[in-house]
Amino acid sequence: MKKLFTSIALSIRTLGILISPPKRPVVPHYHNISALLMHLCDYDKRLHHWVLCWIAYPLRHPGAKMDTAIIVNGSQGSGKALFFERIVGQLHGGAKLLPSRAFFDPHRLNAFAAETAYAVLYGLPSSRLAIQLKQLVSSTTLLVRRPYESDTHELKNKLNLVIISDGDDFLQLDSGSRRFVAIEAPPPHGPALYAGVDFELKHGGIEAFREYLQNELAMGDFEPGTLPQPLSAAEMSSAWIKAAQGPVRAPASGRAA
């Protein structure tokens, strides 16, 4: 009788497995994360690759100072903060959010600026701050004053900066300067792309993206002073086609298609 009950139990278990097979483990991937950046770059593949290299260089060379800062302008909901604060910030252990004031003024307590590798500034700075921002981006050192100290100290400047804006006059900061690379993000994409990014963030996407940037991305002769090259007319046409294709989709297992 005991054998009969055991046999019945095994049969029921087997039937349950056949009806509801166990889920295969999700393989971490970053394809929607990369697709989000492509969307923000308005499907300019050269700009997309340049931004990836800009992000990857300090990860491959800790303490490296990029010769340019990035301005990302566009309407709310496009994913600017999602990508440049939440995703890129996590690659650096968290993005420092900078106040829209002269935080690098040596008369202020600004030691954190010299101890930060990556920072995000929201909103367009005033004309006075724009000049100081340009100096911050171009300078290899910073004058800082620590708490409870009266003297300033000259420290290595390793701060790499992204400015996020939704203003109409953002190009004033970029005009005539090789220190700022402006990205005009399009309106928000469909919800499937952001859902895909959220799925990746919950299933190891950040580490998969880090692995790609540090070990797999082909950077060629990219250096901190390298600037993006504009698309040709043929490449722009191809970009418009890709823009209509929607987000990258992965199979249920989480493997890249």
Buried (B, 14 or more C-beta within 10 A) or exposed (E): EEEEEEEEEEEEEEEEEEEEEEEEEBBBBBBBBBBBBBBBBBBBBBBBBBBBBBBBBBBBEEEBBBBBBBBBBBEEEBBBBBBBBBBBBBBBEEBBEBEEEBBBBBEEBBBBBBEBBBBBBBEBBEEEBBEBBBEBBBEEEBBBBBEEEEEBBEBEBBBBBBBBBBEEEBEEBBEEBEBBBBBBBBEBBEEEBBEBBEBBBEBBBBEBBBBBBEEEBEBEEBEBEBEBEEBEEEEEEBBEEEBEEBBBEBEEEBEEE
